[in-house]
Amino acid sequence: MKRSLSFLICFMVLLFWSSCRKDFEFSPSTGELRFERDTVYLDTIFADIGSSTYTLKVYNRSDDDIVIPTIQLEHGTSSFYRLNVDGSTGSDNVIGTAQEGRFFEDVEILAEDSLFIFIETTYNTASDPIPSDEFLYTDRILFDSGNNQQDVDLVTLVKDAIFIYPNRDENTGIIETLTFDVDGDGTPDETTLQGRFLEDDELTFTNEKPYVIYGYAGVDAGKTLTMEAGTRVHFHANSGIIVTDGGSLNINGTLSTDQEALENEVILEGDRLEPIFEDVPGQWGTIWLFNGSENNTINYTTIKNATIGVLSEGDQAASNDKLTITNSQIYNSSGFGILGRATSILAENVVINNSGQSSFAGTFGGKYNFTHCTIANYWNSSFRQFPALLLNDFIVDENNTVFTNDLTAANFNNCIIYGNDNPEFLLEDQGSVFNYRFTNCLLRLNPNLFNTGNYQIDDPMFYDGNVFNVDPDFEDPFENLMHIGEDSGANGLGSAIFASQVPFDILNVSRATSPDAGAYESVVFDED
């Protein structure tokens, strides 16, 4: 009896207390909301590709709990923006309709509290063709109506693009994969690489519109993919270009007058345009020069944020180098900047930096000639296993069997090979032909390795005119600013013989007198 009476008294007190609380009485909004900002700028997107999610915080600064009768997009169901208000995509009666993410009713905010609005956009060209190559798309979020109406502007830059993507089977949903001769037996092999071969009318990329590639764009036998100066190519995740047996890639950038805009350079990067993704490694796959591809050239090109910038396989004995790369930069590769496997590469005025493994790796032998190149690695995103430069003459298969192949040449002339680890070059051989030579280079090498194994730095057959462990005085290697200053250990280090072969640096500065090592001639940095 006493227990029941106590329960009844507690219940009545609670009921009375609750009925007296004004916290549960929501008053209509009176147009006094406060906003984190009056305009939300969603960064540049490509048409038909969704944006990242952006946030807007809405504040109730009053002492009363309020209810906002409506929150909606001004363009209504035709808007290309989508909202999520504190976890809700819209009123119950519109979920799954055109109103979803565009119209909300009776949104409550407690006194001195706030709510989050999450904003995304996708400009759909199927329902509304893009009016120009680049334009601002806008809308407004409307809070309440009539005299109490408040608004926040939404703005995003939309770019038109040329999209290249594999076909999808309408019945099965299976995405097309590339089929080509993988093992060199003359018979096409099915692969798991999603993608398709480029048609003849797709084999010239121009600077008129950017290109967005989903999957791997293949270059077939007898075909050449040409990229003209100023071309911009953006790759989705797990995408890239593969040049198969008998195909070629010619990237024909030219010197830019504006070194920030790089208007004439060809730029290959990921398809996320938001600033937060500007330097994120591993956003896409690779430029894959498959065994049998030939006469590939890359000039004045920036390759950034790939898994492997360039993967070149096979053909080390070809009459012409399989890859000639000049005046180019490769940054922020989550694996390797350039990975060669039993291949042949000629490189001049090339800068490679910030790679999760090696910036350049010549593996399983091959033939490599690098002149006036800066091969650096200041990777600081995670532990890396390998130095900036790796050379070896072997591979190990899944059964732990070692196969060797001759390193017929690996010549580094007037180069900088440096980084934030020590040593920054590794030479591993298994007893086959292993020919390498460093001439007039700035090298980072642990002094404990001097004159041991492949590091006989006093032997002119392998090392001649080099300088070790002197600061290259890079402008800011962690930000990929690889110019060298007047205090650089590379100043005046270059051999005039090799400088005459590459008489201008990557910025077209003459090397006629006292050439420096590396891709850049030295400059005087601004004090600030």
C-alpha positions in Angstrom: 0.0 0.0 0.0 2.8 2.4 1.0 4.7 1.5 -2.2 1.6 2.2 -4.4 1.0 5.5 -2.6 4.6 6.6 -3.1 4.5 5.7 -6.8 1.3 7.7 -7.2 2.7 10.8 -5.5 5.9 10.6 -7.7 3.8 10.2 -10.8 1.6 13.2 -10.0 4.7 15.4 -9.2 6.2 14.4 -12.6 3.0 15.1 -14.4 2.6 18.5 -12.8 6.3 19.4 -13.5 6.0 18.3 -17.1 2.8 20.3 -17.7 4.5 23.4 -16.3 7.6 23.2 -18.5 7.7 25.6 -21.3 10.7 23.7 -22.9 8.2 21.5 -24.8 6.2 24.4 -26.2 7.6 25.3 -29.6 6.9 28.8 -30.9 6.9 29.5 -34.6 10.1 31.0 -36.1 10.0 34.8 -36.3 12.8 35.3 -38.8 15.5 35.6 -36.2 17.6 32.6 -37.2 21.4 33.0 -37.4 23.6 31.2 -39.9 27.2 30.1 -40.0 27.5 31.9 -43.3 25.2 33.6 -45.7 26.6 31.8 -48.8 27.7 28.2 -49.1 30.3 27.7 -51.9 30.4 24.1 -53.2 33.7 23.7 -54.9 34.0 23.1 -58.7 32.4 19.9 -60.0 32.0 18.2 -63.3 28.6 17.9 -64.8 26.9 14.6 -63.9 29.5 13.9 -61.1 28.4 14.4 -57.5 30.0 16.9 -55.2 31.4 16.4 -51.7 29.1 17.0 -48.7 29.1 20.6 -47.3 27.6 21.8 -44.0 25.7 24.8 -42.9 25.0 25.4 -39.2 21.8 27.2 -38.3 21.4 28.8 -34.8 18.5 29.6 -32.6 19.9 32.4 -30.3 16.6 33.0 -28.5 15.5 31.8 -25.1 12.5 30.0 -26.7 12.2 26.6 -28.4 11.1 27.3 -32.0 9.8 25.4 -35.0 10.6 26.4 -38.5 7.4 25.8 -40.6 9.4 25.0 -43.8 12.9 24.7 -45.1 13.1 24.3 -48.9 15.1 24.9 -52.0 14.0 27.8 -54.0 14.1 25.8 -57.3 12.0 23.1 -55.7 11.9 19.7 -57.4 14.0 21.0 -60.3 16.9 21.9 -58.1 20.2 20.0 -58.5 21.0 20.5 -54.8 20.1 18.0 -52.1 19.7 18.7 -48.4 19.8 16.7 -45.3 18.5 18.5 -42.2 19.9 16.9 -38.9 19.7 13.4 -40.4 16.4 13.8 -42.2 16.0 13.9 -46.0 12.5 15.4 -45.9 9.0 15.1 -44.5 7.5 11.6 -44.2 5.0 12.3 -47.0 7.6 13.2 -49.6 10.3 10.5 -49.0 11.1 8.8 -52.3 9.5 11.6 -54.4 11.0 14.5 -56.3 10.7 16.5 -53.1 13.1 14.3 -51.1 16.0 16.4 -49.9 14.3 19.6 -51.1 11.4 20.2 -48.8 11.1 20.0 -45.0 8.3 20.8 -42.6 8.1 21.8 -38.9 11.8 21.6 -38.1 12.4 22.2 -34.4 15.4 23.9 -32.7 15.7 24.2 -28.9 16.5 27.4 -27.2 20.2 28.4 -27.6 20.7 25.4 -29.8 21.5 24.7 -33.5 21.0 22.2 -36.3 23.2 21.1 -39.2 22.2 21.1 -42.8 24.2 18.9 -45.1 24.4 20.0 -48.8 25.3 18.1 -52.0 24.8 18.7 -55.7 24.9 16.8 -59.0 24.2 18.8 -62.2 22.2 16.4 -64.4 22.8 17.2 -68.1 20.1 14.7 -69.1 17.4 16.8 -67.7 19.0 20.2 -68.3 21.8 20.4 -70.9 24.8 22.4 -69.7 24.7 26.0 -71.1 28.4 26.5 -71.5 31.8 24.9 -70.9 31.9 26.5 -67.4 29.2 28.3 -65.5 28.0 29.1 -62.0 25.0 27.1 -60.8 23.0 28.7 -57.9 20.0 28.2 -55.7 18.8 29.3 -52.3 17.8 27.6 -49.1 14.6 29.3 -47.9 13.7 29.2 -44.2 10.0 29.9 -43.5 8.0 32.2 -45.8 6.4 35.6 -46.0 7.7 38.3 -43.7 9.7 35.7 -41.7 11.5 34.3 -44.7 15.3 34.0 -44.5 17.7 32.5 -47.0 21.2 31.2 -47.6 22.7 31.2 -51.1 24.2 28.1 -52.7 26.9 28.5 -55.4 29.0 26.0 -57.3 31.1 26.1 -60.5 30.0 23.4 -63.0 32.4 22.4 -65.7 31.5 20.5 -68.9 33.7 17.6 -69.8 34.1 14.7 -72.2 33.4 11.4 -70.4 35.0 8.1 -71.4 33.7 5.1 -69.6 33.1 1.4 -70.2 29.8 0.0 -71.3 27.4 -1.7 -68.9 25.2 -4.6 -69.9 21.6 -3.5 -69.5 20.5 -7.0 -68.5 23.2 -8.2 -66.2 24.7 -4.9 -65.0 28.2 -6.2 -65.8 30.7 -3.5 -66.7 32.8 -4.0 -69.8 36.4 -5.2 -69.2 39.5 -4.9 -71.4 40.6 -7.9 -73.5 44.1 -8.0 -75.0 47.1 -10.2 -75.3 48.5 -10.2 -71.8 51.0 -13.0 -72.0 52.4 -12.5 -75.5 51.1 -15.7 -77.0 49.2 -14.0 -79.7 45.8 -14.8 -78.2 43.6 -12.2 -76.6 43.1 -12.7 -72.8 40.2 -11.5 -70.7 41.3 -9.2 -67.9 39.5 -7.9 -64.8 40.4 -4.3 -65.8 37.2 -2.4 -66.3 37.4 -0.2 -69.3 37.3 -0.2 -73.1 39.6 0.6 -76.1 39.3 4.1 -77.5 37.6 4.6 -80.8 39.5 6.3 -83.6 37.7 9.6 -83.1 38.7 9.6 -79.4 42.4 9.2 -80.0 43.2 12.9 -80.0 42.7 14.8 -76.7 42.5 18.6 -77.0 42.4 21.5 -74.6 38.8 22.4 -75.5 37.2 20.5 -72.6 38.6 18.4 -69.8 38.4 14.6 -70.1 37.0 12.4 -67.3 37.9 8.7 -67.5 36.2 5.9 -65.7 38.0 2.6 -65.8 41.0 2.1 -68.1 41.0 3.8 -71.5 42.9 1.4 -73.8 45.1 2.2 -76.8 45.0 -0.8 -79.2 47.7 -2.1 -81.6 48.5 0.3 -84.4 46.8 3.2 -82.6 48.3 6.3 -81.0 46.7 8.4 -78.3 47.8 12.0 -78.7 47.3 14.7 -76.0 47.7 18.2 -77.3 49.2 21.1 -75.2 46.9 22.3 -72.5 44.9 19.0 -72.2 43.4 18.2 -68.8 42.6 14.6 -68.0 40.9 13.5 -64.8 40.7 9.9 -63.7 38.1 8.3 -61.4 39.3 5.8 -58.7 40.8 2.7 -60.2 41.1 4.3 -63.6 43.9 5.2 -66.0 45.3 4.6 -69.5 46.8 1.4 -70.8 48.8 1.3 -74.0 48.9 -2.3 -75.3 51.1 -4.2 -77.7 51.7 -2.1 -80.8 50.1 1.0 -79.4 51.7 4.4 -78.6 51.1 7.4 -76.3 52.3 10.9 -77.3 51.7 13.6 -74.7 52.7 16.9 -76.3 52.6 19.6 -73.7 54.6 22.8 -74.2 56.3 25.3 -71.9 53.8 27.5 -70.0 54.4 31.2 -69.3 52.4 31.1 -66.1 53.9 28.5 -63.8 50.9 28.5 -61.6 48.2 28.1 -64.3 50.4 25.8 -66.4 48.2 26.7 -69.4 50.2 24.7 -71.9 51.2 21.8 -69.8 49.2 18.6 -70.0 47.9 17.7 -66.5 46.8 14.2 -65.4 45.1 13.9 -62.0 42.0 12.6 -60.2 38.4 13.7 -60.8 37.8 15.3 -57.4 38.2 19.0 -57.9 37.7 20.1 -54.3 40.8 21.8 -52.7 40.9 19.1 -50.0 41.8 16.5 -52.7 44.4 18.7 -54.5 47.4 16.7 -53.1 45.8 13.4 -52.0 47.9 10.5 -53.3 46.4 7.3 -54.8 43.2 8.8 -56.2 43.6 6.9 -59.5 45.5 4.1 -61.1 48.4 4.6 -63.6 49.6 5.3 -67.1 50.4 1.7 -68.0 52.8 1.2 -71.0 52.3 -2.5 -71.5 54.8 -4.9 -72.9 55.0 -4.3 -76.7 53.8 -0.7 -76.7 56.3 1.5 -78.5 57.7 5.0 -79.0 55.8 6.5 -76.1 56.7 10.2 -75.4 55.7 12.5 -72.5 56.7 16.2 -72.6 55.7 19.1 -70.4 53.3 17.0 -68.4 52.3 17.0 -64.7 51.1 13.6 -63.3 49.8 13.8 -59.8 48.0 11.9 -57.1 48.1 8.5 -58.9 48.9 5.1 -57.4 51.8 4.7 -59.9 52.5 7.7 -62.1 53.9 5.8 -65.0 54.3 2.0 -65.2 56.5 0.9 -68.1 57.0 -2.8 -68.8 59.3 -4.7 -71.2 61.1 -3.8 -74.4 64.4 -2.9 -72.9 66.2 -3.9 -76.1 63.9 -1.9 -78.4 65.8 0.2 -81.0 64.1 3.3 -79.7 63.5 3.8 -76.0 60.1 2.6 -74.9 59.5 5.8 -73.0 61.0 9.2 -73.5 59.9 11.6 -70.8 61.1 15.2 -70.8 60.3 18.5 -68.9 57.7 16.8 -66.7 56.7 16.4 -63.1 55.3 13.5 -61.1 54.1 14.1 -57.6 52.1 12.4 -54.8 52.1 8.8 -56.0 51.0 6.4 -53.3 53.2 3.7 -54.8 55.9 4.7 -57.3 56.4 7.8 -59.4 57.8 5.8 -62.3 58.1 2.1 -62.1 60.1 0.3 -64.8 60.2 -3.5 -65.3 62.8 -4.7 -67.7 62.1 -1.7 -69.8 64.0 1.3 -71.4 63.5 4.9 -70.4 65.1 8.1 -71.4 64.4 11.0 -69.0 65.6 14.6 -69.2 64.5 17.5 -67.0 62.1 15.3 -65.0 61.1 16.0 -61.4 59.7 13.2 -59.2 58.8 13.7 -55.6 56.6 12.5 -52.7 56.0 8.8 -53.4 54.8 6.2 -51.0 57.5 3.8 -52.1 60.2 4.9 -54.6 60.1 8.0 -56.8 61.9 6.0 -59.5 62.3 2.2 -59.5 64.1 0.4 -62.3 63.3 -3.3 -61.5 64.1 -6.6 -63.1 66.9 -5.1 -65.1 66.4 -2.8 -68.0 68.0 0.3 -69.6 67.7 3.7 -68.1 69.4 7.0 -68.9 68.5 10.0 -66.7 70.0 13.4 -67.3 69.3 16.6 -65.3 66.6 15.0 -63.3 65.5 15.6 -59.7 64.6 12.3 -58.1 63.5 13.2 -54.6 61.3 11.7 -51.9 60.0 13.7 -49.0 57.0 11.5 -48.4 55.7 12.1 -44.9 52.2 10.5 -45.0 53.3 7.1 -43.8 56.3 4.7 -43.5 57.9 4.0 -46.8 59.9 0.8 -47.5 62.2 2.0 -50.3 64.4 5.0 -51.1 63.9 7.6 -53.7 65.8 5.6 -56.3 65.7 1.7 -56.5 67.6 -0.4 -59.0 67.6 -4.2 -59.1 67.9 -7.0 -61.6 65.5 -9.6 -60.3 61.9 -10.5 -59.4 60.6 -13.1 -57.0 57.5 -15.0 -57.9 54.8 -16.4 -55.6 56.8 -19.6 -55.1 59.8 -17.5 -53.9 61.7 -18.3 -57.1 64.1 -15.6 -58.1 64.4 -14.6 -61.8 67.1 -12.3 -63.0 67.5 -10.0 -66.0 70.4 -7.8 -67.1 70.5 -4.2 -66.1 72.3 -3.2 -69.3 72.5 0.5 -68.3 71.5 2.8 -65.5 73.2 6.2 -66.1 72.4 9.2 -63.9 74.1 12.4 -65.2 73.8 15.8 -63.5 71.0 14.6 -61.3 69.8 15.1 -57.7 68.8 12.0 -55.8 67.8 13.1 -52.3 65.0 12.9 -49.7 64.1 12.8 -46.0 65.5 9.3 -45.5 69.1 8.0 -45.7 70.2 6.4 -47.9 68.1 7.6 -50.8 69.3 5.1 -53.4 69.4 1.3 -53.2 71.3 -0.9 -55.7 70.4 -4.7 -55.4 71.8 -7.3 -57.8 71.7 -11.0 -57.9 74.8 -11.6 -60.0 73.7 -10.8 -63.5 74.9 -7.9 -65.6 74.4 -4.8 -63.4 75.7 -1.7 -65.1 75.1 1.6 -63.3 76.9 5.0 -63.1 76.4 8.2 -61.3 78.2 11.2 -62.8 78.2 14.8 -61.3 75.2 14.0 -59.1 74.1 15.2 -55.6 73.4 12.0 -53.7 72.2 11.1 -50.3 74.0 8.1 -49.0 74.6 6.8 -45.5 78.4 7.2 -44.9 78.4 3.8 -43.3 77.8 2.4 -46.8 80.7 4.2 -48.4 83.0 1.9 -50.4 81.0 -1.3 -49.6 79.2 -3.5 -52.1 77.6 -1.4 -54.9 78.6 1.8 -53.2 82.3 2.0 -54.2 82.2 5.8 -54.5 85.9 6.0 -55.2 85.6 3.8 -58.3 85.3 6.1 -61.3 83.7 3.3 -63.3 80.6 3.7 -61.1 80.9 7.1 -59.5 82.5 10.2 -60.9 82.3 13.8 -59.8 79.5 13.3 -57.3 78.8 15.2 -54.1 77.2 13.4 -51.1 74.9 14.5 -48.3 75.0 18.2 -48.9 71.6 20.1 -48.6 70.0 20.5 -52.0 68.2 23.6 -50.6 64.8 22.9 -52.2 62.3 25.7 -51.9 59.7 23.4 -50.1 59.9 19.8 -51.0 57.0 18.8 -48.8 54.8 21.0 -51.0 56.5 19.8 -54.2 58.3 23.1 -54.8 61.6 21.6 -56.1 63.5 24.7 -57.2 66.9 24.9 -55.7 68.4 28.0 -54.0 71.7 29.6 -54.2 72.9 27.6 -51.2 72.2 24.2 -52.9 74.9 21.5 -52.9 73.9 21.1 -56.6 75.0 24.6 -57.6 77.7 24.4 -60.3 77.9 20.6 -59.9 76.8 19.7 -63.4 79.1 18.5 -66.1 79.1 20.8 -69.1 79.2 17.8 -71.4 75.8 16.6 -70.2 74.4 20.1 -69.9 75.1 20.6 -73.6 72.8 17.6 -74.3 70.0 19.3 -72.3 71.0 22.9 -72.7 67.9 24.4 -71.0 66.3 23.5 -67.7 62.7 22.6 -67.1 61.7 26.3 -67.1 63.8 27.0 -70.3 66.6 28.7 -68.4 70.0 28.3 -70.1 72.6 26.0 -68.7 75.4 27.6 -70.8 77.6 28.6 -67.9 78.3 26.6 -64.6 75.3 24.2 -64.9 73.6 23.0 -61.8 72.6 19.4 -61.1 68.9 18.5 -61.3 66.1 19.7 -63.4 66.2 23.3 -62.2 68.9 26.0 -62.4 69.2 27.7 -59.0 67.4 30.9 -58.1 67.5 33.4 -55.2 64.5 32.7 -53.0 62.4 35.6 -51.7 63.0 36.5 -48.1 59.4 36.1 -47.2 
